[in-house]
Amino acid sequence: MNKTVLITGASSGIGMETAFEYASKGFDLIIVARRKVKLDEIKKAINEKYKCTVTAIPKDLSGINSAEELYNDVKNMGLKTDILINNAGFGIKGQFIESEIKRDEEMMMLNMLTLTKLTKLFSADMVKNGVGTIINISSTAAFQAVPNLGIYSASKAFVLSFSEAIAFELKKHNIRVIAICPGATESEFAQVAGFGNTFTKQSMPTSKDLAGFIYKSMGKNCPVAIHGLKNKFMVWSARFVPRQLVVKIAGMMIKNS
């Protein structure tokens, strides 16, 4: 019997490519995103290429009770989740005082609260089953404050810290928790966040590259996985630079992108 992986934010970019990656490795899928039409297209494409079961659940996870609703949907369908990949999330580029409070709230809900709730709900089942894997998508932005991406970088710092803590707690229950930290990646994130053409035309890893990295990270005994040698070096080297300077550099990079 195939193991089942639940992937949020699966209608495009990293989430979509991760769905194809796991399908190619023989996993059954539960794919979740807001856009039903897009989900159905992805489900059809995967079923045409791979022999696996794909369950598509359209759900806007930025709502206050959306995590509980998704969990109940999965349980009512009689599905078991062996791997949870919390990929859904977005950022907003711009000055903090200029962004809409409602949009800020949706971002914090999706990036942090929904992720936390899903982790809590599905990890409880994994503890009962004696095995499981939870993969939370963080970011290299988690390692320093980023002006003009202030709430986003803070939300990803939460994901990183939270994932490391519960990885330690759940290890004794044979449950692995991994925080994946990509840098800039080709996906819809840039368009949603409001980056210009200069950013989107830069040479950067593809969503498919990251999907392969996510899968391979399951085989490594480390709660934090930083994607790419360049990103690893940047995170490592930032330890030796005054925090104020790191923040200034990060802010300049975002402002000019």
C-alpha positions, 0 to 999 in steps of 0.5 A: 500500500502506497504512503500518502503525502498531503501537500498544501499550496499545490496549485502552482510552483513549489507545491505543484512540482513537489506533488509531481516529485512524490507521485514519481516516487510512488506516493499517493497524494492529497493536494490542497489549494484555493484554485479548484480548476487548477487543482483538477488540472494537476490531478489529471496530469499526474494521473495520466503520467503516474499510477497513484491516487490523487485526492484534490481538496480545494480550500482557502487556508488563510481562513481562521478555521481552515486547518480544522476544516481540512483535517476533518475533510481528510478524516471523513474521506478515510484517508491516512496522512503519512507525510504532511508538507506545509507549503502554502504561504505568501509574502508582500513586498513593500513598506509595513505601514503601507500594506493592508491590515487584512492582507497582513492578517491573511499572510500571518494566518496562512504562514504561521497559524494554519501551519501550526494547526495542521502540524498539531492535528496531523502529528497527533495521528502520527503519534498514534501510528508510531511514524510520520514526517512533517515538512514545513517550508520556511525560507532563508529569510528566516535567518535575518530580518528583511526590511520591505518583507518584514512580516514575511521574514518574521513569519518564516523565522517562526516556522524555522524555530517552531519546526526545530523545537517540535522536531526535538519533541517528536523524535521520540515518537518516530516522527521527523520534522524538517524545516526546508529553507529555500532562497529565491526560487522560480515560482508564483511567489514573486508575482504575488509578493509584488517583485519586479521583472529584475527579480523574476528574470534573475538566474535562480533554482526552479521549483522542480529543483526545490521539489527534488531537494525536499524529497531528498531531505527526508533521507537526511537526519537533520531538522533544517535543510537549506537549499543551495550552496550559495544560500548555505554560505550566506546563512553561515557567513551572516553569523560573523557580520553585525546584525544591523549590517545584515538587515541593511544589506537584506533591505537594500537587496529587496528594495532594488529587486 
